[in-house]
């Protein structure tokens, strides 16, 4: 029998490590309490060992787990079947594992924005990701690093991004707030993400230049880990051209296939800094958190990003593996390595190589 990525020697691979990581996610990140209703949604693409571990962890601490399993949707960020929408609307806590995530849609907004569910987008979470990105990581120290990045970014006026692959993108922060998404779920209706990410959007009309994806892109599901770079030119925050090879053509056709002008808008910038992720894998939630990367969203912009906010037919995320980040003329990061003194100190405390 073949298991995940061909490295698992047995069906109960890392059972104890998985149990500990599941407890960290349920108790220490989602802050589940006795008597609360936890809804876990997953589809036919998801490793059920993760589902079982999370369910057992929740039950152990007397949270009430309800598990909903349904077919994998053809599209992404579309609404789920109505019984799924009704269940998540009644949840105190919602862990979404589904490969075809339903974030950004009406059911998500009803559950999170209107009814206040504490939500985490953990789409595609498998045993390796749960163990490496949560179980083995000092969550509090990674959150400390993210809070420092948030502080630095919010102080800046101008942000200039470069890469050796040809990225040259400028924007104005304009006093915008930064969303530290990889925190603990302490606030009702505040969606969190896997530890190790901040997100924001500069003033949309100020975004000019070239973005170059060189790590991974998803969706469309015909991409994933990139073999060649995708170059995207922006004018006033909107896509004006997509160039490169065959993968760039796939991506361009996908963006324009919706015939939706909002699918051509840059929705967010994000930093990735989870020390458990050192390379792209094709699992986008993990790829967005490669230590030192940047990630960009195109399409729908969520309310919590703090930008102009709009809905689009879908949303896509892509990564830049070794960016240079320049804030008001001062480098925060160079070629994927943080050069800021305080950031380097926290990275060293996390035990990250090269610090």
C-alpha positions as CSV (number, residue, x, y, z in Angstrom):
1,X,0.0,0.0,0.0
2,X,1.3,3.5,-0.9
3,X,1.0,6.3,1.6
4,X,1.6,10.0,1.6
5,X,4.4,11.0,-0.8
6,X,5.8,7.5,-0.6
7,X,7.5,8.1,2.8
8,X,5.1,6.4,5.2
9,X,6.1,2.9,6.2
10,X,2.8,2.0,7.9
11,X,-0.8,2.9,8.0
12,X,-0.6,4.3,11.6
13,X,2.3,6.5,10.6
14,X,3.3,9.0,13.4
15,X,0.2,8.1,15.4
16,X,1.5,9.6,18.6
17,X,2.9,12.7,17.0
18,X,-0.4,13.2,15.2
19,X,-2.4,12.9,18.4
20,X,-0.3,15.6,20.1
21,X,-0.5,17.9,17.1
22,X,-4.3,17.5,16.9
23,X,-4.6,18.4,20.5
24,X,-2.5,21.6,20.0
25,X,-4.8,22.6,17.1
26,X,-8.1,21.9,18.9
27,X,-7.1,23.1,22.5
28,X,-4.3,25.6,22.1
29,X,-5.1,27.3,18.7
30,X,-8.8,27.0,18.3
31,X,-9.3,27.3,22.1
32,X,-12.1,24.8,22.2
33,X,-13.9,24.5,25.5
34,X,-16.1,21.9,27.2
35,X,-19.6,22.0,25.8
36,X,-18.8,24.0,22.7
37,X,-19.9,22.7,19.3
38,X,-17.0,22.0,16.9
39,X,-17.9,21.2,13.3
40,X,-15.2,19.6,11.1
41,X,-15.9,19.7,7.4
42,X,-13.9,17.6,4.9
43,X,-14.3,16.1,1.5
44,X,-13.2,13.0,-0.4
45,X,-9.6,14.4,-0.9
46,X,-8.8,14.6,2.8
47,X,-6.7,12.2,4.9
48,X,-9.2,10.7,7.4
49,X,-6.5,10.1,10.0
50,X,-6.4,13.8,10.5
51,X,-10.2,14.0,10.9
52,X,-10.1,11.1,13.5
53,X,-7.3,12.7,15.4
54,X,-9.0,16.1,15.6
55,X,-12.3,14.5,16.6
56,X,-10.7,12.4,19.4
57,X,-8.8,15.4,20.7
58,X,-12.0,17.5,20.9
59,X,-13.9,14.7,22.6
60,X,-11.1,14.3,25.1
61,X,-11.5,17.9,26.3
62,X,-15.3,17.6,26.3
63,X,-15.9,19.7,23.2
64,X,-18.8,18.2,21.1
65,X,-17.4,17.3,17.7
66,X,-19.6,16.9,14.6
67,X,-18.0,15.7,11.4
68,X,-19.4,16.3,8.0
69,X,-18.1,14.5,4.9
70,X,-19.2,15.3,1.4
71,X,-18.0,14.9,-2.3
72,X,-15.2,17.1,-3.5
73,X,-16.6,20.1,-5.4
74,X,-15.4,20.7,-9.0
75,X,-14.8,24.4,-8.3
76,X,-13.2,26.3,-5.4
77,X,-14.7,28.8,-3.0
78,X,-18.2,27.8,-4.1
79,X,-21.1,27.2,-1.7
80,X,-21.4,23.7,-0.2
81,X,-24.6,21.6,-0.1
82,X,-27.3,23.2,2.1
83,X,-27.0,20.7,5.1
84,X,-23.3,21.7,5.3
85,X,-24.1,25.4,5.3
86,X,-26.7,24.9,8.0
87,X,-24.3,22.9,10.2
88,X,-21.5,25.4,10.1
89,X,-23.9,28.2,10.8
90,X,-24.6,26.6,14.2
91,X,-21.0,26.0,15.1
92,X,-19.1,27.6,17.9
93,X,-15.9,26.5,16.2
94,X,-15.4,25.3,12.6
95,X,-12.3,23.6,11.3
96,X,-12.5,23.4,7.5
97,X,-10.3,20.7,6.0
98,X,-12.0,20.5,2.6
99,X,-9.7,20.5,-0.5
100,X,-12.2,22.6,-2.4
101,X,-12.5,25.2,0.3
102,X,-15.7,27.1,0.7
103,X,-14.1,30.2,2.2
104,X,-15.3,33.6,0.9
105,X,-18.8,32.3,-0.2
106,X,-22.3,33.0,1.3
107,X,-22.2,30.0,3.6
108,X,-18.9,31.0,5.0
109,X,-20.0,34.6,5.6
110,X,-23.1,33.4,7.4
111,X,-21.2,31.1,9.7
112,X,-18.3,33.5,10.4
113,X,-19.3,37.1,9.8
114,X,-22.9,36.8,10.9
115,X,-23.0,34.0,13.5
116,X,-19.5,34.4,14.9
117,X,-18.0,31.0,14.5
118,X,-14.3,30.7,15.3
119,X,-12.9,29.4,12.0
120,X,-9.7,28.1,10.7
121,X,-9.0,27.4,7.0
122,X,-6.9,24.2,7.0
123,X,-7.8,23.1,3.5
124,X,-5.8,20.0,2.5
125,X,-4.4,19.4,6.0
126,X,-2.7,16.0,6.1
127,X,-0.6,14.1,8.6
128,X,2.7,15.6,7.5
129,X,1.4,19.1,7.6
130,X,-0.3,18.8,11.0
131,X,2.7,17.2,12.6
132,X,5.4,19.5,11.0
133,X,3.5,22.8,10.9
134,X,1.7,22.6,14.3
135,X,3.0,19.6,16.4
136,X,6.7,20.4,16.1
137,X,6.4,24.2,16.1
138,X,6.7,26.6,19.0
139,X,3.4,28.3,18.3
140,X,3.8,31.2,20.7
141,X,7.2,32.1,19.4
142,X,6.0,32.1,15.7
143,X,3.1,34.3,16.8
144,X,5.7,36.7,18.4
145,X,7.5,36.8,15.1
146,X,4.3,37.6,13.2
147,X,3.4,40.4,15.7
148,X,6.8,42.0,15.0
149,X,6.2,41.8,11.3
150,X,2.8,43.4,11.8
151,X,4.4,46.2,13.8
152,X,7.0,46.9,11.1
153,X,4.6,46.8,8.2
154,X,2.0,49.0,9.8
155,X,4.7,51.7,10.5
156,X,5.7,51.8,6.8
157,X,4.4,54.0,4.1
158,X,5.9,52.5,1.0
159,X,6.6,48.8,0.2
160,X,8.8,47.7,-2.6
161,X,9.2,44.1,-3.5
162,X,12.0,42.5,-5.6
163,X,13.2,39.1,-6.6
164,X,16.0,37.7,-8.7
165,X,13.3,36.1,-10.9
166,X,12.2,39.6,-12.0
167,X,9.6,40.7,-9.5
168,X,9.5,44.5,-9.1
169,X,6.3,45.6,-7.4
170,X,5.5,48.8,-5.5
171,X,2.6,50.0,-3.4
172,X,1.6,52.4,-0.7
173,X,0.5,51.1,2.7
174,X,-1.6,54.2,3.3
175,X,-2.0,53.5,7.0
176,X,-3.6,50.2,6.3
177,X,-3.7,47.6,9.1
178,X,-2.0,44.2,8.8
179,X,-4.0,41.0,9.6
180,X,-1.9,38.5,11.5
181,X,-3.9,35.4,10.5
182,X,-1.8,32.8,12.2
183,X,-2.9,33.6,15.7
184,X,-5.1,31.8,18.2
185,X,-8.9,31.8,17.8
186,X,-9.7,34.0,20.7
187,X,-12.3,36.2,19.0
188,X,-15.7,35.3,17.7
189,X,-16.1,35.8,14.0
190,X,-12.3,36.3,13.4
191,X,-11.1,33.7,10.9
192,X,-7.6,32.3,11.6
193,X,-5.2,30.5,9.4
194,X,-2.4,28.0,9.9
195,X,0.4,29.5,12.1
196,X,3.0,31.5,10.2
197,X,1.3,34.2,8.1
198,X,0.5,37.9,8.0
199,X,-1.7,39.4,5.3
200,X,-2.6,42.9,4.1
201,X,-3.4,44.9,1.0
202,X,-1.7,48.2,0.2
203,X,-3.9,50.9,-1.3
204,X,-5.2,49.0,-4.3
205,X,-4.8,51.8,-6.8
206,X,-1.1,52.2,-5.7
207,X,0.0,48.7,-6.7
208,X,2.2,48.9,-9.8
209,X,4.7,46.7,-11.5
210,X,5.5,43.0,-12.0
211,X,4.7,40.1,-9.7
212,X,6.5,36.9,-10.4
213,X,5.3,33.6,-9.0
214,X,8.1,31.0,-8.8
215,X,6.9,28.6,-6.1
216,X,3.4,27.3,-6.3
217,X,-0.1,28.5,-7.5
218,X,-3.5,27.1,-6.6
219,X,-6.1,27.2,-8.0
220,X,-6.4,26.2,-10.8
221,X,-5.8,22.6,-9.8
222,X,-3.9,22.0,-13.0
223,X,-1.0,23.9,-11.6
224,X,0.4,23.5,-8.0
225,X,4.2,23.4,-7.7
226,X,5.5,25.5,-10.6
227,X,8.1,24.3,-13.2
228,X,8.5,27.8,-14.6
229,X,7.8,31.3,-13.4
230,X,4.5,33.2,-14.1
231,X,4.9,36.9,-14.6
232,X,1.9,39.1,-13.9
233,X,1.9,42.8,-14.6
234,X,-0.3,45.2,-12.6
235,X,-1.6,48.7,-13.2
236,X,-3.5,50.4,-10.4
237,X,-3.9,47.0,-8.7
238,X,-5.3,45.2,-11.7
239,X,-3.8,42.5,-13.9
240,X,-2.9,43.9,-17.3
241,X,-0.9,41.0,-18.6
242,X,0.3,37.5,-17.8
243,X,3.4,36.1,-19.5
244,X,5.8,33.2,-19.3
245,X,5.5,29.6,-20.6
246,X,2.8,27.0,-20.7
247,X,1.9,27.4,-17.0
248,X,1.5,31.1,-17.4
249,X,-0.9,30.5,-20.3
250,X,-2.9,28.1,-18.1
251,X,-3.1,30.7,-15.4
252,X,-4.0,33.5,-17.7
253,X,-6.8,31.5,-19.3
254,X,-8.1,30.5,-15.9
255,X,-8.2,34.1,-14.6
256,X,-10.0,35.4,-17.8
257,X,-12.4,32.4,-18.0
258,X,-14.7,33.8,-15.4
259,X,-15.4,37.0,-17.4
260,X,-15.3,38.8,-14.0
261,X,-13.3,42.1,-13.7
262,X,-12.8,41.4,-10.0
263,X,-10.9,38.3,-10.8
264,X,-8.1,40.6,-12.2
265,X,-7.7,42.5,-8.9
266,X,-4.8,41.9,-6.5
267,X,-6.5,41.0,-3.2
268,X,-3.7,40.6,-0.7
269,X,0.0,40.4,0.1
270,X,1.1,37.8,2.7
271,X,4.3,36.8,4.4
272,X,5.1,33.1,5.1
273,X,7.1,32.2,8.2
274,X,6.2,28.7,9.6
275,X,9.5,27.0,10.5
276,X,8.0,23.6,9.7
277,X,7.7,24.5,6.0
278,X,11.0,24.6,4.1
279,X,9.8,23.9,0.5
280,X,6.7,23.9,-1.6
281,X,4.7,20.7,-1.7
282,X,1.6,21.5,-3.8
283,X,-0.5,21.9,-0.7
284,X,-1.3,25.6,-0.9
285,X,-2.0,26.1,2.8
286,X,1.5,24.8,3.5
287,X,3.1,26.5,0.4
288,X,1.9,29.9,1.6
289,X,4.0,29.5,4.8
290,X,7.4,28.4,3.4
291,X,9.7,30.2,5.8
292,X,10.7,33.5,4.2
293,X,8.3,33.4,1.3
294,X,5.7,35.9,0.2
295,X,2.2,34.9,-1.1
296,X,-0.3,36.9,-3.1
297,X,-4.0,36.5,-3.6
298,X,-5.8,37.4,-6.8
299,X,-9.6,37.6,-7.0
300,X,-12.0,38.0,-4.0
301,X,-10.8,40.2,-1.2
302,X,-12.1,39.3,2.3
303,X,-13.5,41.8,4.7
304,X,-10.8,40.9,7.3
305,X,-8.0,42.0,5.0
306,X,-8.9,45.6,5.7
307,X,-8.8,46.8,2.1
308,X,-11.5,48.0,-0.2
309,X,-13.3,44.6,-0.1
310,X,-15.0,43.0,-3.0
311,X,-16.4,39.6,-4.2
312,X,-15.2,37.8,-7.3
313,X,-16.0,34.5,-9.0
314,X,-13.1,32.8,-7.3
315,X,-9.7,33.4,-5.6
316,X,-6.2,32.2,-6.4
317,X,-3.0,32.2,-4.3
318,X,0.6,32.1,-5.5
319,X,4.0,32.2,-3.9
320,X,7.4,34.0,-4.3
321,X,10.1,31.9,-2.6
322,X,13.0,34.3,-2.1
323,X,11.6,37.9,-2.0
324,X,13.3,41.1,-1.0
325,X,11.1,43.3,1.1
326,X,12.0,47.0,1.3
327,X,9.9,49.2,3.7
328,X,10.5,53.0,3.3
329,X,13.9,52.2,1.8
330,X,15.0,49.8,4.5
331,X,15.3,46.1,3.9
332,X,13.3,43.8,6.1
333,X,14.3,40.7,4.0
334,X,16.7,40.0,1.3
335,X,16.5,37.1,-1.1
336,X,14.3,35.1,1.3
337,X,16.4,35.8,4.4
338,X,15.3,38.3,7.1
339,X,18.0,40.9,7.7
340,X,16.1,42.9,10.3
341,X,18.0,42.5,13.7
342,X,14.9,41.8,15.8
343,X,13.4,39.4,13.3
344,X,16.8,37.5,13.1
345,X,16.8,37.2,16.9
346,X,13.4,35.6,17.0
347,X,14.3,33.3,14.1
348,X,17.3,32.2,16.0
349,X,15.2,31.5,19.1
350,X,13.0,29.4,16.8
351,X,16.0,27.4,15.7
352,X,15.6,28.3,12.1
353,X,18.7,27.4,9.9
354,X,20.8,30.4,8.8
355,X,19.9,32.5,11.9
